[in-house]
């Protein structure tokens, strides 16, 4: 559905960071900061699972390497 524009190490890092941020509103007191941290965690989780970063897409960034056999003109 979405075009992958992130490499594997970046996706793993985003996943690990999201695991820390998502439960913030549940473990800490609920305030604006923890709610924002939880929302950022959900966005990072979506990015990690789908492999697509909408900010990258907006700026035309792609961190995936092209396969060696593929030549684009």
HELIX and SHEET records of a PDB file:
HELIX    1   1 UNK A    8  UNK A   21  1                                  14    
HELIX    2   2 UNK A   24  UNK A   27  1                                   4    
HELIX    3   3 UNK A   32  UNK A   50  1                                  19    
HELIX    4   4 UNK A   54  UNK A   59  1                                   6    
END                                                                             
